[in-house]
Amino acid sequence: MKARLFVEKMYKQGRIPNAILFYGKEGIGKREIASELAQAILCLKNQYPPCGSCTSCTLIKDFFSTPEEKLRVFGESSYGKEIFLYLQGDHPDFICIKPEKTEIKVDQIRALKDFVYIRPALSNKKVVLIQNAETMNLYAQNALLKVLEEPPADTFFILVCNNLHKILPTIKSRCFLLEIPPLTMDELTKRTGITDPTLLELADGSLKLLNQIKEKEDLVKTALNFLSGDIMTVYNIANKLDNLSEEDQMLFLKVLTFLIHKKYLKEKDDSYKLILDRLYSTMEYLGRGLNLTLLMFYIYLEGGNNLALHKGSLQGYKEDYAG
């Protein structure tokens, strides 16, 4: 992957910035690159790829193989309530911040001060890895900004983000931004052994999505059937959606979004843009009481017969999965 080679070159030239933000769609390998960089920064042999055998590398590998519940560090909020702060294993110079449920809160970022302003204990540097950085609420981002304005020289911040638009411009201006491109179909096949061109295209460059749709091909069929334009099919599917798990609902919406986006690119019909906007909003707020049944009827009424597969760019998909 070119992005990984670029990071390796920066490392070997001694040009790793104190704050770097990896961004791109979900499931394309951003966390792998970020984790490897964190391990390399802390590696006692100062090499990239990291040696994998020094005490630091061993502890970092242990961190990523340990169940999350054993790594959770808690603290006390300003209201005296116990709250989740971050993940930390046995490596004293590495912590990982991730969302508590749906967002990263300000108390989690404030807790960084107890970590970033002390000297390294094992390595000669420290690393803060922030996963799903786009979930930081406004207060958390402003708190992080204060740290990034005067970062300790021995501390590196690695942010991983699925949606760059949700990051404040002031945060982005203080980070080195590196976009990670989607995986090619060949790369997906090499990693998974999956050769089905339909599944590979639906994955849209995401390894995570490919594995999900391979395991849940019935949801792919459901999305394809929804786009048949038949009112009774839409009615039956819509009434079943609320009974699916949140994970399956999200997968269905992702597949449906991809299919409609393909049709929009081919036909340039603005009605598809309205549908896509509604789908993106639904995925963002899924799990907060949205009625998917009503949403499906909205999509059907907004798109009408234009959504029919035989009129779109995905002709043949439905037939491929009919059996």
Secondary structure, 3 states (H helix, E strand, C coil): CHHHHHHHHHHHCCCCCCEEEEECCCCCCHHHHHHHHHHHHHCCCCCCCCCCCCHHHHHHHHHHHCCHHHCEEEEECCCCCEEEEEECCCCCCEEEECCECCEECHHHHHCCHHHHCCCCCCCCCEEEEECCHHHECHHHHHHHHHHHHCCCCCEEEEEEECCHHHCCHHHHHCCEEEECCCCCHHHHHHHHCCCCHHHHHHHCCCHHHHHHHHHCHHHHHHHHHHCCCCHHHHHHHHHHHCCCCHHHHHHHHHHHHHHHHHHHHHHCCHHHHHHHHHHHHHHHCCCCCCCHHHHHHHHHHHHHHHHCHHHCCCCCHHHHCCC
